[in-house]
Amino acid sequence: MHSNIEQLYKIANKASRKVIGLMSGTSMDGLDIALCEISGSGITTKLNLLQHTTVPYDAFMKEQILSVFSKDNISLQQLCLIHPWLGSQHAKMILKALQGWGIAMEEVDLIASHGQTIYHAPKSLHPNDEFGSATLQIGEADHIAVETGIVTISDFRQKHIAAGGEGAPLSVYGDYILFASKEENRVLLNIGGISNFTFLPAGVPLNEILSSDTGPGNTMMDAYTRTYLNMAFDKDGLIAKVGKTNSKLLAALKGNTFFVLPLPKTVGPELFNLSYLQAAQKISNTTAISHEDVLATLNQFTAETIVDAMRNSISLDIVNTVYLSGGGMHNPVLFEHLVNLLPGINVVSLQDIGVNPDAKEAILFALLANEAVAGEAMQIGGDATKKPITMGKISFPN
């Protein structure tokens, strides 16, 4: 038996595994690093978050990623260079985090690397009938494995597409394992660059769970503040708060056919970007409105499309609580919109059930890595996958 396979076998048979989950979303604000202790697999999985940090991306790193992010035309040389470079940068961030926590890399069994999505192309949003859904994440895992000395699992989304899905959202498995309740009907709502939710009715099995993207989260608001206000984002919604929602612009923004597609569905900033906003402003004759009113409208747009997607696919009358995670949950204006649009439903932070909401997505990929090594193929319900699958590719340190 090859020594790498033997090592993997030993990891799979341990009573518990220490797994680092990595996540960098379309907001590109930094790398979430979550060190988890995981035992069991499938419905017997138990997870304890030991440590978490977010390492901010500096201006140079953001610039490099943005040069190849969500564009039809890029430099192939630049993409070729950034792919391994980003993996190496992530490795350095991991080692620095471990050093700060006083944990030796030998204590860590696995790294689960989501990578940085640079393009997402579900079939519903591209016209070429010769091709199906596709997605691309960069940050080469071999570089992470070699530089950290830790077995690394990566590229989770490709198997989902190969089995008939769209590569997203993958949160449904972890949401079910960690947050399903026998007493409460829950919605797990993550507002990152793109928003997605998982509906967890009490006592329902995994293969009947619905999880879907809804549309924009922070992506359009962040792109607007970066471009026109030289700000990374509208901190605390302070700009949107003093603006007024423009009803004509809001109607134009909501007029895309994406919003009438059946769930589950996925999307990215390839659709919801500044060009989308500019087209809506032109249609609605709102090109001259203030920055404050634009951001107020984009904020309302995010909230309404989230709630519209939920209302059109599930019975909100039976939902007890909506648990929030992702950067958008820290925007008080967006939070208030959601509360107003969901009367009679508790809208709270995921922290209320004991999980750091900023670590959630990194935790979910740690769970997928654990399942790839120590579990079995899973049938993810509520999406288009045709059969049980195991997600993730394995990179050995040597």
C-alpha positions, -999 to 999 in steps of 0.1 A, spaced: 0 0 0 13 34 -9 22 54 22 -2 82 12 -31 58 10 -20 42 43 -20 77 59 -55 84 46 -67 51 59 -54 59 93 -71 93 93 -104 78 82 -103 53 111 -95 78 138 -121 84 165 -121 120 156 -103 142 131 -90 178 132 -101 194 100 -94 230 88 -122 244 66 -113 273 42 -138 296 26 -133 327 4 -166 339 -11 -175 362 -39 -172 392 -16 -134 386 -16 -130 402 18 -106 375 31 -101 339 39 -121 322 66 -101 296 85 -121 273 108 -103 245 128 -129 219 136 -128 186 156 -151 161 138 -161 126 148 -184 102 130 -199 108 96 -233 112 80 -261 116 105 -237 105 134 -214 135 127 -204 156 157 -185 188 152 -168 212 176 -154 245 164 -120 249 181 -107 280 164 -118 305 138 -102 336 121 -107 356 90 -75 368 73 -83 399 53 -71 401 17 -48 430 12 -52 454 -17 -27 436 -39 -44 402 -35 -79 417 -42 -65 433 -73 -51 400 -86 -83 381 -80 -104 409 -95 -83 408 -127 -97 373 -135 -130 375 -115 -164 371 -133 -152 384 -166 -158 371 -201 -123 382 -213 -92 378 -192 -55 371 -196 -49 334 -196 -14 340 -184 -27 359 -154 -51 331 -146 -24 305 -150 -1 325 -126 -28 333 -100 -41 297 -96 -10 283 -78 0 316 -63 -33 319 -45 -30 283 -32 4 292 -18 -10 324 -2 -37 304 15 -11 279 28 9 308 44 -23 321 60 -31 286 74 4 282 89 3 317 105 -31 309 120 -19 276 134 12 293 149 -11 320 165 -33 293 180 -2 273 193 -12 242 172 14 222 153 5 213 117 11 177 126 -20 179 148 -42 186 118 -55 157 98 -71 174 68 -76 208 51 -108 214 32 -102 241 6 -132 256 -13 -109 279 -33 -119 312 -48 -147 311 -73 -139 332 -104 -167 322 -127 -200 304 -122 -220 294 -153 -252 274 -146 -269 262 -178 -299 285 -171 -276 316 -176 -256 307 -207 -270 301 -242 -247 274 -255 -266 242 -258 -235 221 -264 -224 227 -228 -240 222 -194 -235 239 -161 -199 248 -151 -180 266 -123 -144 274 -117 -125 278 -84 -88 287 -82 -62 283 -55 -44 251 -64 -47 226 -35 -14 207 -43 4 239 -32 -16 240 0 -8 204 7 29 206 0 35 239 18 15 229 49 23 192 50 -14 184 54 -37 163 32 -59 187 14 -94 181 -1 -106 206 -27 -127 213 -58 -159 201 -42 -183 216 -67 -172 196 -98 -187 163 -86 -220 180 -79 -221 192 -115 -210 159 -129 -240 143 -111 -265 167 -126 -264 196 -102 -252 232 -107 -223 231 -83 -241 251 -57 -253 256 -31 -235 229 -12 -246 240 22 -275 217 24 -255 187 37 -239 206 66 -270 226 73 -289 194 78 -263 176 99 -256 205 122 -289 224 124 -319 202 116 -343 201 145 -370 176 155 -391 204 170 -385 236 150 -390 244 113 -359 263 104 -345 284 75 -307 288 73 -301 320 54 -266 329 43 -261 363 28 -226 365 12 -220 380 -22 -249 358 -33 -277 348 -10 -289 312 -4 -312 294 20 -318 259 32 -353 250 45 -352 225 73 -387 213 83 -387 194 116 -380 157 112 -376 156 74 -348 134 59 -319 148 40 -331 138 6 -362 160 10 -344 192 20 -346 223 -3 -315 245 -7 -311 272 -33 -296 305 -43 -321 334 -43 -301 362 -61 -278 389 -49 -265 393 -14 -238 419 -10 -223 416 -45 -240 446 -62 -238 468 -31 -201 461 -27 -193 466 -64 -211 499 -63 -193 513 -32 -159 501 -46 -165 517 -80 -182 550 -71 -174 557 -34 -139 541 -31 -152 520 -2 -150 482 2 -186 481 14 -214 501 30 -203 496 66 -233 491 89 -256 502 60 -249 538 69 -252 551 33 -283 531 24 -299 542 57 -301 578 46 -313 570 11 -348 561 -1 -358 530 -21 -366 540 -57 -397 520 -67 -391 523 -104 -355 511 -101 -365 483 -78 -391 470 -102 -366 471 -131 -340 452 -110 -366 425 -102 -376 421 -138 -350 395 -148 -362 360 -158 -339 345 -132 -365 353 -106 -391 331 -122 -369 300 -126 -379 271 -104 -359 263 -73 -332 250 -67 -311 273 -89 -278 290 -87 -263 323 -98 -233 346 -94 -220 381 -101 -218 371 -137 -254 382 -138 -258 405 -108 -232 431 -113 -229 468 -122 -238 462 -158 -271 447 -145 -277 478 -124 -269 502 -152 -293 485 -175 -320 486 -149 -313 523 -143 -316 530 -180 -349 511 -183 -363 529 -153 -349 563 -161 -331 565 -128 -295 572 -139 -295 605 -120 -306 594 -85 -282 598 -56 -257 572 -44 -277 570 -12 -309 561 -31 -291 536 -53 -277 517 -22 -310 519 -4 -327 503 -35 -300 476 -39 -304 468 -2 -342 465 -6 -336 444 -38 -315 419 -19 -341 416 9 -371 413 -13 -356 387 -37 -346 366 -7 -381 366 8 -398 362 -26 -377 331 -33 -386 317 1 -423 326 -2 -426 310 -37 -411 277 -27 -420 270 9 -449 278 33 -437 307 54 -466 301 78 -449 270 92 -414 286 96 -405 293 132 -370 309 128 -347 322 102 -310 319 112 -286 343 95 -250 339 85 -226 357 61 -215 392 58 -249 406 50 -262 397 84 -240 425 98 -259 452 77 -286 466 101 -306 480 72 -308 447 54 -316 430 87 -344 454 94 -359 448 59 -359 410 65 -376 414 98 -403 436 82 -408 412 53 -411 382 75 -437 391 101 -443 366 128 -410 348 121 -380 350 144 -350 364 124 -318 359 145 -281 352 142 -269 316 138 -250 324 171 -284 319 188 -279 281 183 -242 282 193 -224 285 159 -203 315 149 -221 328 118 -189 341 102 -174 306 104 -204 287 90 -193 282 54 -158 272 63 -173 247 88 -195 233 61 -166 225 38 -147 209 67 -177 186 70 -176 177 33 -139 168 36 -146 146 66 -174 129 46 -150 124 16 -125 106 38 -145 89 65 -181 88 53 -201 75 23 -216 89 -8 -245 112 0 -278 118 -17 -283 156 -15 -320 162 -17 -338 191 -33 -314 195 -62 -307 179 -96 -281 153 -86 -290 120 -100 -273 97 -75 -254 97 -42 -220 114 -45 -187 121 -26 -174 155 -32 -137 167 -32 -104 158 -47 -74 147 -26 -40 163 -27 -12 147 -7 18 166 7 43 143 -11 
